[in-house]
Amino acid sequence: MAEENAPQRHNLKVTIPHQIVDELGLKSGDDVKIHITDNNVVIESDNNASERQEIKIRWFVLPALIATIIFLTFALVRQRDLIPLTGSLSISTAVIILGVVSGIISFTTFYIRNHKEDRNRALKGLYWRNFPVILISFTIILALTLIAIFWFMGILFKGAAFDPYTAGALFALFTMTINYFMIYAALHINSEMMVRLLILVIVGGVLASMITNSDNHWWETNLSFLGTQHANYSWQFNLTLMVSALLMVGLIDYLFVWLHRKYPHDLGLNTLRVLLTVMAFSLFGVGAFANNGKGLLHLLHDIAAWGLVAVLGVTVILIRWLLPKGSRQFQVISDIIVGLLLIDFILFKYVGYFSLTAFQLVAFDLAFSWILLLLGSLRRLSHRDDLTMTVVLQEEGTADAKGASAGEQASEPPVDDAAASTTEKPAGPESKL
């Protein structure tokens, strides 16, 4: 009697609409997973799980072992009993050379592999024309990071040296770490990562240049002093600007690929793209042409610097007409920044309250903050609209009342950003395709 009175349990089935099937290239028989998140049922392609798998150990260990064998062979051939941590013919030199080479090879391999297999949907917007820019940017960032790390370690462990095998072990650890992060970057590269890299590079590079030139009282001259021959490590400041410009070029191209798909033939967006690209090349010119003396480099530096200021000013003023769906809040912030830049210029040029360095620092902070806000707005605009549809859950074995195809379609997006939930969880029963 107890079994007869027990409530009957039925499996339910769901038919995935053809729009989602076509969008994701699903087919009957695909494996799917179903799980509950915040009282919502999320149906996820089983392929998505393989895309999100952890980086396999052999991917970053194998290139590190090859580089380590080269390092040890060189050390043993040269009959080095002790290998210093830093300096010429040291662990740091080997890591910066061999580590960067192996890291870039790993990055290139998995970037191309990801692009061919189309695992990361964000890569659809990164065409091959962007690959050289991205590769050069990551190479320089990796090299600068390693130089900074070993510079700091040279201070902490001054005069440290190791036997070849201990040095080889340390070299292997550094190289494995490099390859891991480069593979991770290649598998997960997207607009958000590039924006974070841009912030890290430009803020970290400028601050490092300021610190290393504190004894030179650089602020008594101007901000451009950090890139001249009179500054310590001027190449660091100039390289920071050039790498930031390359990242901007790649990021702009990436974002506008998606924006033009969403807003085709939009004159405002086309104009904004040109302005931002010119801005990025101007920033590159500021770093490439050091402000030394009165020669040609000085002239080119000034042209790039004033070009950067002019293009930025025009972009800030026209932004309300260039963005197809700019938020009211962003427009208000843009107007405020225009006003603050104007006040900053008046206080420097006509009042004399600000020095040239103070004027440049305030203008730089305002301009960089606005550019980051603009890139954030472009990222939000570039996101494609979620494909959300309502489906009906039915008991297994019943006919589809709406005439959908009888084939049981596989489910939800293998998108790496998020799997959109298109079903609502009914009370009780277990869901099944």
Phi, psi and chi 1 to 4 in degrees:
 res  aa     phi    psi   chi1   chi2   chi3   chi4
   1 MET       -  -38.4  -67.0  -65.3  -65.8      -
   2 ALA   -61.8  -39.7      -      -      -      -
   3 GLU   -68.5  -34.9  -66.7 -177.7   -2.7      -
   4 GLU   -68.3  -33.7  -66.9  178.7   -1.7      -
   5 ASN   -83.0  -11.3  -66.1  -30.3      -      -
   6 ALA   -66.3  140.1      -      -      -      -
   7 PRO   -64.4  139.3   23.6  -32.7      -      -
   8 GLN   -75.4  140.3  -69.0 -174.9  -14.0      -
   9 ARG  -113.1  135.0  -64.4 -176.7  176.8 -176.8
  10 HIS  -125.5  139.0  -57.8  -77.8      -      -
  11 ASN   -75.4  147.5  -68.2  -28.3      -      -
  12 LEU  -112.7  153.7  -62.7 -177.3      -      -
  13 LYS  -123.7  156.0   68.4  176.5 -177.1  178.6
  14 VAL  -133.8  137.6   58.0      -      -      -
  15 THR  -100.0  122.7  -60.6      -      -      -
  16 ILE   -81.1  126.2  -57.3  -60.2      -      -
  17 PRO   -60.0  151.6  -23.0   33.3      -      -
  18 HIS   -64.7  -25.5   66.9   85.8      -      -
  19 GLN   -61.7  -41.8  -67.4   92.0  -25.9      -
  20 ILE   -73.5  -38.2  -64.0  179.2      -      -
  21 VAL   -60.4  -45.1  172.7      -      -      -
  22 ASP   -68.0  -40.0  -64.7  -20.6      -      -
  23 GLU   -62.3  -38.3  172.6   74.3   13.2      -
  24 LEU  -103.9   -2.7  -59.8  175.7      -      -
  25 GLY    66.1   37.5      -      -      -      -
  26 LEU   -81.8  159.2  -59.8  175.3      -      -
  27 LYS  -147.1  160.3   60.2 -177.0 -179.0  -61.8
  28 SER   -62.9  136.4  178.4      -      -      -
  29 GLY    98.2   -8.6      -      -      -      -
  30 ASP   -64.5  141.4  -77.2  -10.6      -      -
  31 ASP   -77.7  139.6  -66.6  -30.9      -      -
  32 VAL  -134.1  160.8  -63.5      -      -      -
  33 LYS  -121.6  149.3  -70.7 -174.4  176.5 -178.7
  34 ILE  -130.0  131.6 -175.9  167.1      -      -
  35 HIS  -146.6  165.1   57.5   89.6      -      -
  36 ILE  -105.5  128.4  -61.6  175.4      -      -
  37 THR  -132.2  115.7  -58.4      -      -      -
  38 ASP    50.3   50.4  -63.5  -30.8      -      -
  39 ASN    64.5   16.3  -67.2  -35.5      -      -
  40 ASN  -114.2  143.7  -67.4  -40.6      -      -
  41 VAL   -90.4  124.2  172.9      -      -      -
  42 VAL  -114.3  120.9  176.3      -      -      -
  43 ILE  -101.9  124.4  -52.7  174.4      -      -
  44 GLU  -128.0  135.0 -170.6  174.1   65.5      -
  45 SER   -61.8  138.6  170.3      -      -      -
  46 ASP   -67.4  -23.2 -165.9   48.3      -      -
  47 ASN   -64.0  -27.9  -66.2  -30.8      -      -
  48 ASN   -64.9  -32.0 -162.1   37.0      -      -
  49 ALA   -66.1  -38.4      -      -      -      -
  50 SER   -69.5  -31.3   62.3      -      -      -
  51 GLU   -66.9  -32.4  -68.1  173.1   14.3      -
  52 ARG   -93.8   12.0  -64.1 -177.2  179.3 -178.3
  53 GLN   -63.7  155.2   63.9 -177.2  -27.5      -
  54 GLU   -67.2  153.6  -64.6 -179.1   -0.5      -
  55 ILE   -64.0  126.3  -62.7  174.1      -      -
  56 LYS   -68.6  142.7  -64.9  179.7 -179.8  178.9
  57 ILE   -58.4  -40.7  -65.0  176.9      -      -
  58 ARG   -65.0  -23.3   67.4  174.0 -177.5  -87.9
  59 TRP   -63.0  -39.7  -68.4   -5.7      -      -
  60 PHE  -104.0  -17.5   60.2   89.8      -      -
  61 VAL   -77.9  -41.3  169.3      -      -      -
  62 LEU   -60.8  -51.1 -176.3   58.6      -      -
  63 PRO   -64.1  -31.7   18.2  -29.9      -      -
  64 ALA   -66.9  -39.1      -      -      -      -
  65 LEU   -66.1  -39.8  -72.0  178.7      -      -
  66 ILE   -62.0  -46.0  -65.3  173.1      -      -
  67 ALA   -63.9  -37.2      -      -      -      -
  68 THR   -66.1  -40.4  -57.1      -      -      -
  69 ILE   -60.9  -42.0  -68.5  172.1      -      -
  70 ILE   -62.7  -43.1  -63.4  173.3      -      -
  71 PHE   -63.1  -47.7  169.9   70.8      -      -
  72 LEU   -66.4  -39.4  -78.0  175.7      -      -
  73 THR   -60.6  -43.8  -58.7      -      -      -
  74 PHE   -62.9  -44.3  177.2   81.5      -      -
  75 ALA   -65.0  -41.3      -      -      -      -
  76 LEU   -71.9  -37.1  -66.1  174.6      -      -
  77 VAL   -64.7  -39.1  168.3      -      -      -
  78 ARG   -78.5   -4.5  -65.3  -68.1  -63.6  -92.0
  79 GLN    56.1   49.4  -63.6 -178.5  -14.9      -
  80 ARG   -89.6  113.1  -59.0  -68.5  -61.7  -87.6
  81 ASP   -74.4  -35.8  -64.7  -31.0      -      -
  82 LEU  -129.0  134.5  -71.6  176.0      -      -
  83 ILE  -116.5  118.1  -58.7  176.4      -      -
  84 PRO   -68.3  157.2   23.8  -32.3      -      -
  85 LEU   -70.7  -43.1  178.0   62.2      -      -
  86 THR  -127.6  167.8   57.9      -      -      -
  87 GLY   105.5 -173.3      -      -      -      -
  88 SER   -73.7  146.7   58.9      -      -      -
  89 LEU    50.3   51.5  -61.6  177.8      -      -
  90 SER  -124.5  177.2   62.7      -      -      -
  91 ILE   -61.0  -42.9  -61.4  173.5      -      -
  92 SER   -61.7  -43.5   63.9      -      -      -
  93 THR   -61.5  -43.2  -56.0      -      -      -
  94 ALA   -64.7  -41.8      -      -      -      -
  95 VAL   -65.2  -43.9  170.5      -      -      -
  96 ILE   -63.7  -36.3  -68.1  171.7      -      -
  97 ILE   -83.9  -63.9  -63.7  174.7      -      -
  98 LEU   -69.0  -38.3  -66.3  176.0      -      -
  99 GLY   -64.0  -43.0      -      -      -      -
 100 VAL   -65.8  -42.7  168.1      -      -      -
 101 VAL   -61.4  -48.6  170.4      -      -      -
 102 SER   -66.1  -37.1   64.9      -      -      -
 103 GLY   -64.3  -41.6      -      -      -      -
 104 ILE   -68.6  -38.1  -68.1  -53.8      -      -
 105 ILE   -61.7  -43.7  -68.3  174.5      -      -
 106 SER   -63.0  -44.8  -64.8      -      -      -
 107 PHE   -60.3  -47.2  179.2   87.3      -      -
 108 THR   -62.6  -44.3  -57.0      -      -      -
 109 THR   -59.3  -48.9  -59.2      -      -      -
 110 PHE   -79.6  -25.3  -76.0   90.6      -      -
 111 TYR   -64.6  -48.0  179.3   94.7      -      -
 112 ILE   -65.8  -41.9  -65.2  173.9      -      -
 113 ARG   -61.7  -43.6  173.8 -178.6  174.1  179.6
 114 ASN   -64.1  -39.4 -123.5   22.5      -      -
 115 HIS   -66.8  -41.5 -173.7   84.1      -      -
 116 LYS   -68.2  -43.4  -73.1 -177.6  176.3  179.5
 117 GLU   -81.3  -11.8  -64.7 -177.0    3.2      -
 118 ASP    56.3   39.3 -160.3   24.1      -      -
 119 ARG   -72.0  -39.9  -71.2 -176.6  175.6 -175.0
 120 ASN   -99.6  110.7 -171.8  -13.5      -      -
 121 ARG   -64.6  -23.5  -63.0 -171.4   57.4  162.6
 122 ALA   -62.8  -26.3      -      -      -      -
 123 LEU   -69.1  -14.8  -71.8  175.7      -      -
 124 LYS   -60.9  -29.6  -71.4 -177.4  178.1  179.5
 125 GLY   -87.7   -6.9      -      -      -      -
 126 LEU  -101.7   89.4  -71.7  171.8      -      -
 127 TYR   -74.6  169.0  -71.4  119.9      -      -
 128 TRP   -63.2  -23.3  -70.1  112.6      -      -
 129 ARG   -65.6  -22.9   65.6  174.9  179.2  -93.6
 130 ASN   -85.1  -17.6  -85.3  -14.2      -      -
 131 PHE   -60.0  -45.8  178.0   63.7      -      -
 132 PRO   -59.0  -40.1  -23.3   34.3      -      -
 133 VAL   -63.4  -46.2  171.0      -      -      -
 134 ILE   -64.6  -42.9  -65.3  170.7      -      -
 135 LEU   -64.1  -45.4 -176.1   62.9      -      -
 136 ILE   -62.7  -41.9  -67.8  171.5      -      -
 137 SER   -60.9  -48.1  -59.8      -      -      -
 138 PHE   -67.6  -34.1  -86.2   83.8      -      -
 139 THR   -63.7  -47.5  -58.1      -      -      -
 140 ILE   -66.6  -41.5  -63.2  174.8      -      -
 141 ILE   -61.8  -43.9  -69.2  169.7      -      -
 142 LEU   -62.3  -46.3  176.2   59.1      -      -
 143 ALA   -62.8  -44.7      -      -      -      -
 144 LEU   -63.9  -39.3  -70.8  176.8      -      -
 145 THR   -63.0  -44.1  -57.7      -      -      -
 146 LEU   -65.5  -40.6  -68.6  174.8      -      -
 147 ILE   -60.2  -43.9  -69.9  171.6      -      -
 148 ALA   -65.2  -41.6      -      -      -      -
 149 ILE   -63.2  -46.4  -70.2  173.2      -      -
 150 PHE   -74.8  -26.9  -78.7  108.7      -      -
 151 TRP   -62.7  -43.9  171.8   78.5      -      -
 152 PHE   -68.4  -41.1 -174.8   66.5      -      -
 153 MET   -66.9  -31.5  -67.7 -173.9   68.3      -
 154 GLY   -64.6  -31.2      -      -      -      -
 155 ILE   -74.5  -42.2  -63.9  175.3      -      -
 156 LEU   -69.7  -40.1  -68.3  178.5      -      -
 157 PHE  -119.9   58.1  -54.4  101.5      -      -
 158 LYS   -62.4  126.3 -170.4  173.7 -177.2  177.9
 159 GLY    81.1    6.0      -      -      -      -
 160 ALA   -69.4  139.0      -      -      -      -
 161 ALA  -145.0  153.9      -      -      -      -
 162 PHE  -136.7  158.4  -53.3   90.5      -      -
 163 ASP   -69.9  162.6   65.5   87.6      -      -
 164 PRO   -56.1  -38.2  -27.1   35.0      -      -
 165 TYR   -75.8  -38.2  -62.9  103.3      -      -
 166 THR   -65.0  -42.7  -55.6      -      -      -
 167 ALA   -61.6  -38.2      -      -      -      -
 168 GLY   -63.9  -38.4      -      -      -      -
 169 ALA   -65.1  -44.0      -      -      -      -
 170 LEU   -63.5  -42.2  -68.1  173.3      -      -
 171 PHE   -60.0  -43.4  174.2   86.1      -      -
 172 ALA   -62.3  -40.9      -      -      -      -
 173 LEU   -63.6  -45.8  -72.4  174.5      -      -
 174 PHE   -61.7  -43.7  -81.8  112.1      -      -
 175 THR   -69.9  -37.8  -47.7      -      -      -
 176 MET   -62.9  -41.9  -78.7 -170.0  -73.5      -
 177 THR   -62.3  -43.2  -56.1      -      -      -
 178 ILE   -60.0  -48.4  -70.0  169.7      -      -
 179 ASN   -65.3  -36.6  -79.8  -83.0      -      -
 180 TYR   -60.9  -49.6  177.6   86.5      -      -
 181 PHE   -70.3  -31.8  -77.9  108.7      -      -
 182 MET   -70.9  -37.4  -66.2  -58.2  -76.1      -
 183 ILE   -66.7  -42.3  -67.6  172.3      -      -
 184 TYR   -59.0  -43.8 -179.9   88.8      -      -
 185 ALA   -62.8  -42.3      -      -      -      -
 186 ALA   -64.9  -35.3      -      -      -      -
 187 LEU   -80.6  -22.2  -65.8  176.6      -      -
 188 HIS  -122.1   14.0  -62.6   84.0      -      -
 189 ILE   -64.3  132.8 -172.3  169.0      -      -
 190 ASN  -157.8 -177.6   53.1   32.3      -      -
 191 SER   -64.9  -37.0   60.0      -      -      -
 192 GLU   -63.7  -42.8 -177.1  178.8    3.4      -
 193 MET   -62.7  -40.4  175.3 -174.8  -72.3      -
 194 MET   -68.2  -35.8  -64.7  177.3   71.6      -
 195 VAL   -65.4  -43.1  169.2      -      -      -
 196 ARG   -63.4  -39.6  -70.3  178.6  179.3  177.2
 197 LEU   -63.8  -40.1  -81.9  175.8      -      -
 198 LEU   -60.1  -46.1  176.7   62.4      -      -
 199 ILE   -62.5  -46.6  -63.6  172.5      -      -
 200 LEU   -62.0  -44.0  178.8   63.6      -      -
 201 VAL   -66.4  -52.9  168.2      -      -      -
 202 ILE   -71.4  -40.7 -163.6  165.3      -      -
 203 VAL   -70.6  -47.2  173.2      -      -      -
 204 GLY   -63.6  -42.3      -      -      -      -
 205 GLY   -66.1  -44.0      -      -      -      -
 206 VAL   -67.0  -43.9  171.1      -      -      -
 207 LEU   -62.7  -41.5  -73.4  178.2      -      -
 208 ALA   -62.1  -40.1      -      -      -      -
 209 SER   -66.0  -39.1  -62.5      -      -      -
 210 MET   -63.4  -42.6  -69.9  178.3  178.4      -
 211 ILE   -66.6  -45.1  -67.2  171.5      -      -
 212 THR   -70.6  -13.7   53.8      -      -      -
 213 ASN  -113.8   17.9  -75.1  -80.8      -      -
 214 SER   -62.2  -34.6   58.5      -      -      -
 215 ASP   -70.3  -20.9  -67.4  -21.7      -      -
 216 ASN   -86.4   -1.2  -67.6  -31.2      -      -
 217 HIS    51.2   52.4  -59.9  -80.4      -      -
 218 TRP   -58.8  -29.0   62.9  -91.0      -      -
 219 TRP   -67.9  -15.6   55.3   86.5      -      -
 220 GLU   -77.6  -11.9  -65.2  177.9   -3.5      -
 221 THR  -104.8  -89.9  -51.7      -      -      -
 222 ASN  -167.2  176.2   53.1   49.2      -      -
 223 LEU   -66.5  -31.9 -168.5   61.1      -      -
 224 SER   -66.7  -17.9  -63.9      -      -      -
 225 PHE   -56.2  -31.6  172.3   86.2      -      -
 226 LEU   -63.5  -19.4  -62.8  173.6      -      -
 227 GLY  -105.4    7.5      -      -      -      -
 228 THR   -94.2  172.9   64.8      -      -      -
 229 GLN   -69.8  -13.6   58.6 -171.5    1.7      -
 230 HIS   -84.5  -11.4  -55.4  -68.3      -      -
 231 ALA   -92.1  155.4      -      -      -      -
 232 ASN   -78.0  133.9  -61.7  -34.5      -      -
 233 TYR    52.4   46.7  -55.6  104.2      -      -
 234 SER   -61.3  -29.0   59.6      -      -      -
 235 TRP   -61.0  -30.3   60.6  -91.5      -      -
 236 GLN   -65.2  -44.9 -177.4 -175.5   48.1      -
 237 PHE   -66.2  -45.9  178.1   78.4      -      -
 238 ASN   -65.1  -39.9  -66.8  -33.5      -      -
 239 LEU   -66.9  -34.6 -160.8   56.8      -      -
 240 THR   -59.4  -46.0  -66.9      -      -      -
 241 LEU   -65.1  -40.4  -61.0 -177.4      -      -
 242 MET   -68.8  -41.8  -70.4 -171.3  -74.4      -
 243 VAL   -65.6  -40.8  172.5      -      -      -
 244 SER   -59.9  -40.0  -59.7      -      -      -
 245 ALA   -65.1  -41.6      -      -      -      -
 246 LEU   -63.2  -42.2  -69.9  175.8      -      -
 247 LEU   -62.1  -39.3  -74.1  172.3      -      -
 248 MET   -63.8  -42.5  -81.7 -169.9   64.6      -
 249 VAL   -60.8  -48.1  169.7      -      -      -
 250 GLY   -62.9  -41.7      -      -      -      -
 251 LEU   -67.6  -41.8 -177.8   59.1      -      -
 252 ILE   -61.7  -46.6  -70.0  165.7      -      -
 253 ASP   -61.9  -42.8 -163.1   20.5      -      -
 254 TYR   -59.6  -50.0  171.1   87.4      -      -
 255 LEU   -65.8  -40.9  -68.6  174.4      -      -
 256 PHE   -77.0  -19.6  -81.6   89.5      -      -
 257 VAL   -59.0  -46.6  163.9      -      -      -
 258 TRP   -72.0  -39.0  -70.7  102.4      -      -
 259 LEU   -64.4  -38.7  -75.3  168.8      -      -
 260 HIS   -71.5  -25.8  -73.7  -44.4      -      -
 261 ARG   -71.3  -34.9  -69.3  178.5 -178.4  178.1
 262 LYS   -83.8  -35.9 -167.4  172.8 -179.3 -179.8
 263 TYR  -127.3   74.7  -54.5  100.2      -      -
 264 PRO   -66.8  143.2   23.7  -31.9      -      -
 265 HIS    59.6   35.6  -47.6  -61.5      -      -
 266 ASP   -89.1  113.9 -170.2  -69.9      -      -
 267 LEU   -63.6  -38.8  179.1   60.3      -      -
 268 GLY   -62.4  -44.1      -      -      -      -
 269 LEU   -65.8  -40.2  -80.1  178.2      -      -
 270 ASN   -61.7  -41.5  -69.4  -28.9      -      -
 271 THR   -66.0  -42.3  -55.4      -      -      -
 272 LEU   -63.5  -38.6 -179.9   59.3      -      -
 273 ARG   -63.0  -42.4 -179.2  174.3 -170.7  170.3
 274 VAL   -63.7  -44.7  171.7      -      -      -
 275 LEU   -62.4  -44.4  -70.4  172.6      -      -
 276 LEU   -67.7  -36.4  -70.2  176.0      -      -
 277 THR   -66.6  -43.5  -56.7      -      -      -
 278 VAL   -62.1  -37.9  172.1      -      -      -
 279 MET   -61.9  -42.6 -165.8 -175.2  -56.6      -
 280 ALA   -65.8  -42.7      -      -      -      -
 281 PHE   -67.5  -33.5  -79.9  113.5      -      -
 282 SER   -64.9  -41.6  -61.9      -      -      -
 283 LEU   -62.5  -40.1  179.5   61.7      -      -
 284 PHE   -61.2  -40.5 -173.0   90.9      -      -
 285 GLY   -65.5  -36.0      -      -      -      -
 286 VAL   -60.4  -38.6  172.6      -      -      -
 287 GLY   -80.7  -34.1      -      -      -      -
 288 ALA   -74.1  -32.8      -      -      -      -
 289 PHE  -108.0   99.9  -51.7  119.4      -      -
 290 ALA   -67.8  145.5      -      -      -      -
 291 ASN   -85.2   66.5 -170.5   19.7      -      -
 292 ASN  -104.6  117.9  -67.1  -40.4      -      -
 293 GLY    68.3 -148.3      -      -      -      -
 294 LYS  -119.5   12.3  -61.3  -69.0 -176.5  179.3
 295 GLY   -81.5 -157.8      -      -      -      -
 296 LEU   -64.7  -40.0  178.6   61.0      -      -
 297 LEU   -61.0  -39.5  -72.3  178.5      -      -
 298 HIS   -62.2  -42.8  172.0   76.1      -      -
 299 LEU   -64.3  -45.8  176.5   62.1      -      -
 300 LEU   -64.2  -37.9  -67.1  174.3      -      -
 301 HIS   -61.0  -45.5  177.1   88.3      -      -
 302 ASP   -65.4  -40.6  -77.7   -8.6      -      -
 303 ILE   -61.6  -44.8  -67.8  174.3      -      -
 304 ALA   -65.3  -41.3      -      -      -      -
 305 ALA   -66.6  -48.8      -      -      -      -
 306 TRP   -70.7  -30.4  -75.7  109.8      -      -
 307 GLY   -64.0  -40.5      -      -      -      -
 308 LEU   -61.1  -45.0  177.1   62.5      -      -
 309 VAL   -64.1  -44.7  172.7      -      -      -
 310 ALA   -64.4  -46.5      -      -      -      -
 311 VAL   -65.0  -40.7  174.1      -      -      -
 312 LEU   -61.1  -45.1  175.9   66.1      -      -
 313 GLY   -61.2  -44.7      -      -      -      -
 314 VAL   -62.7  -41.3  170.3      -      -      -
 315 THR   -65.1  -44.1  -53.6      -      -      -
 316 VAL   -62.2  -40.6  175.4      -      -      -
 317 ILE   -69.9  -39.9  -67.0  172.3      -      -
 318 LEU   -90.8   -1.0  -62.0 -179.8      -      -
 319 ILE   -60.1  -32.0 -166.2   62.4      -      -
 320 ARG   -65.6  -23.7   65.0  176.0   65.0 -110.2
 321 TRP   -99.0  -10.4  -64.3  -75.7      -      -
 322 LEU   -93.8  -33.3  -61.0  179.4      -      -
 323 LEU   -81.8  131.2  -78.3 -179.7      -      -
 324 PRO   -67.7  -33.5   21.8  -31.2      -      -
 325 LYS  -139.7   54.9  -70.1 -176.4  179.7  180.0
 326 GLY   -69.9  137.8      -      -      -      -
 327 SER   -73.0  152.5   66.8      -      -      -
 328 ARG   -62.3  -38.3  174.2   64.9  179.1  168.1
 329 GLN   -63.1  -41.7 -179.1  179.0   -5.2      -
 330 PHE   -66.5  -37.5 -179.9   68.3      -      -
 331 GLN   -64.2  -40.0  -66.9  175.3    2.0      -
 332 VAL   -64.6  -43.6  171.0      -      -      -
 333 ILE   -61.8  -40.3  -67.8  175.1      -      -
 334 SER   -61.4  -42.6  -61.5      -      -      -
 335 ASP   -63.7  -40.8  -67.1  -21.7      -      -
 336 ILE   -63.9  -42.3  -67.6  173.7      -      -
 337 ILE   -65.8  -38.3  -72.8  180.0      -      -
 338 VAL   -59.4  -44.0  169.5      -      -      -
 339 GLY   -63.7  -42.8      -      -      -      -
 340 LEU   -66.4  -38.9  -68.8  176.0      -      -
 341 LEU   -64.5  -38.9  -73.5  172.0      -      -
 342 LEU   -65.3  -42.9 -177.6   60.6      -      -
 343 ILE   -63.3  -42.2  -66.9  172.0      -      -
 344 ASP   -58.5  -42.4 -178.7   39.3      -      -
 345 PHE   -67.9  -41.6  178.5   74.4      -      -
 346 ILE   -65.1  -42.3  -67.4  173.3      -      -
 347 LEU   -64.3  -29.0  -68.8  176.6      -      -
 348 PHE   -84.9  -49.0  160.7   67.4      -      -
 349 LYS   -80.5  -42.5 -173.7   69.5  174.9  179.3
 350 TYR  -109.1  -31.2  -60.9  104.0      -      -
 351 VAL   -90.9  -34.2  179.3      -      -      -
 352 GLY    79.4   15.2      -      -      -      -
 353 TYR   -74.9  -39.9 -179.3   77.4      -      -
 354 PHE   -94.9  139.1  -80.1  162.5      -      -
 355 SER   -76.7  171.2   65.2      -      -      -
 356 LEU   -60.9  -40.4  176.9   58.1      -      -
 357 THR   -65.2  -44.1  -56.5      -      -      -
 358 ALA   -62.6  -42.2      -      -      -      -
 359 PHE   -60.1  -45.1  162.6   71.3      -      -
 360 GLN   -66.1  -41.2  -71.0  178.0  -29.8      -
 361 LEU   -65.6  -44.4  -73.7  175.8      -      -
 362 VAL   -64.2  -44.5  172.5      -      -      -
 363 ALA   -64.1  -39.6      -      -      -      -
 364 PHE   -63.4  -46.0  171.7   79.3      -      -
 365 ASP   -61.0  -45.3  -71.0  -19.0      -      -
 366 LEU   -66.0  -45.0  -69.7  172.4      -      -
 367 ALA   -66.2  -44.1      -      -      -      -
 368 PHE   -65.5  -40.2 -174.1   60.2      -      -
 369 SER   -62.5  -41.3  -60.0      -      -      -
 370 TRP   -67.0  -40.4 -177.4   82.3      -      -
 371 ILE   -61.5  -41.7  -70.7  173.4      -      -
 372 LEU   -63.6  -41.0  -68.2 -179.5      -      -
 373 LEU   -63.2  -40.2  -70.3  173.2      -      -
 374 LEU   -64.4  -45.3  174.4   60.9      -      -
 375 LEU   -61.7  -37.7  -67.9  175.1      -      -
 376 GLY   -63.1  -41.6      -      -      -      -
 377 SER   -64.8  -41.0  -63.0      -      -      -
 378 LEU   -65.3  -37.2  -68.1  175.0      -      -
 379 ARG   -62.5  -43.2  -75.6 -174.4   62.7 -113.2
 380 ARG   -66.6  -39.1  -73.7 -170.9  -68.6  -87.0
 381 LEU   -68.2  -32.3  -77.9  175.7      -      -
 382 SER   -75.7  -18.5   67.2      -      -      -
 383 HIS   -63.8  127.8  -68.9  164.4      -      -
 384 ARG   -69.6  149.6   63.9  178.0 -166.4  142.5
 385 ASP   -63.3  136.3  -63.4  -30.8      -      -
 386 ASP   -63.7  135.8  -70.1  -24.2      -      -
 387 LEU   -88.0   93.7 -176.1   58.2      -      -
 388 THR  -112.8  127.6  -56.6      -      -      -
 389 MET  -136.2  157.2  -52.2 -174.2   72.1      -
 390 THR   -97.3  131.2  -58.8      -      -      -
 391 VAL  -124.3  161.3  -62.7      -      -      -
 392 VAL  -110.0  129.3  178.3      -      -      -
 393 LEU   -83.9  135.2  -64.9  176.1      -      -
 394 GLN  -129.8  153.7  -63.0  176.5  -42.2      -
 395 GLU   -68.2  145.1  -71.8 -169.6   14.6      -
 396 GLU   -61.9  130.1 -165.6  171.0   32.3      -
 397 GLY   102.9  -15.1      -      -      -      -
 398 THR   -84.3  158.3   59.7      -      -      -
 399 ALA   -81.0  155.0      -      -      -      -
 400 ASP   -81.4  111.9 -173.0  -10.5      -      -
 401 ALA   -66.3  -19.8      -      -      -      -
 402 LYS  -100.2    8.4  -64.4 -172.7  177.6 -177.9
 403 GLY    77.9   21.4      -      -      -      -
 404 ALA   -72.6  159.9      -      -      -      -
 405 SER   -61.6  144.6   60.7      -      -      -
 406 ALA   -73.3  -19.6      -      -      -      -
 407 GLY   -61.1  136.6      -      -      -      -
 408 GLU   -83.1  110.1  -66.2  165.3   12.8      -
 409 GLN   -83.0  149.4  -57.8  -68.9   -8.4      -
 410 ALA   -73.7  170.6      -      -      -      -
 411 SER  -111.6 -148.2  165.2      -      -      -
 412 GLU   -51.5  162.2 -151.3   53.3   51.3      -
 413 PRO   -60.0  139.0  -14.9   21.1      -      -
 414 PRO   -87.0   35.1   27.9  -28.8      -      -
 415 VAL   -73.3  139.9 -174.6      -      -      -
 416 ASP   -80.4  -15.8   86.5  -42.0      -      -
 417 ASP   -76.6  -49.2  -69.3  -27.7      -      -
 418 ALA  -167.8  150.7      -      -      -      -
 419 ALA   -97.1  116.1      -      -      -      -
 420 ALA   -74.6  130.7      -      -      -      -
 421 SER   -87.8  118.2  174.8      -      -      -
 422 THR  -107.5    5.6   60.2      -      -      -
 423 THR  -122.5  154.4   64.3      -      -      -
 424 GLU  -104.7  140.0  -64.1 -178.2   -0.5      -
 425 LYS   -78.2  120.7  178.2 -177.6  179.1  -61.1
 426 PRO   -77.4  161.8   29.9  -32.4      -      -
 427 ALA   -72.6  124.2      -      -      -      -
 428 GLY   101.1  -79.3      -      -      -      -
 429 PRO   -72.0  162.0   24.6  -32.8      -      -
 430 GLU   -83.3  133.1  175.7 -176.6  -19.3      -
 431 SER   -86.9  148.4  -61.2      -      -      -
 432 LYS  -153.6  138.4 -179.1  179.6  178.6 -179.1
 433 LEU   -79.0      -  -73.7 -179.5      -      -
